[in-house]
Amino acid sequence: MDIANQGSIVHNSNVSNYIATDPLARDQTQSSRLHEPAQILSSTDPITGREIDDLTGHPYIIDGNVTMYFETEATRQEFMDMPIDHPFHLVDNPTDEGYDEG
């Protein structure tokens, strides 16, 4: 019996010259949400590094699809006051001439 002529098999990888060139129906268009979660929730305080078990009543920041929780308002404010650029010159590159530390 010839398996390729049954008509219900989309891909038959049992044949010796199988080449998967026909896309499945779900693969016809690119997903707009590929590898992108709808919402990211961080329950670890980025300043202290401690996990927050009960998020109720804790301060938080929403940035796009990321919600970050903090232990206290002081750690939230410390995070907000943190400069965007690194404030210190690196020890092995004290002149900071833009060379990659790679």
C-alpha positions, 0 to 999 in steps of 0.5 A: 500500500502506498502511504503517499496516496492516502490523501490524509497525510500532510507530511510523511516523514517515513519516505526516504526522500522526504522534504518538508516544503509545504507549510501547515495552515498555522504557518502561513502568516507570522505571529505578531506575538511571537516570543512576547508575553502579554504581561511580565510580573516581577515579585522580586524587589530589584533593590533588595533582591528579596521575594515578595510573597503577598503583593497586596499593598506593596508599591509598584511601577508599571513600565509598558508590559512590565510590573515591578513590585517593591518591598517598601516605598523607600526601595521604590524611590531608590529605584526611581532615583537610580541614574540610567547610565552607570555612574561609576567608571569601570576599574579596567577602563578608567578613561571610559573612552567607549571601548567595549568591555566584551 
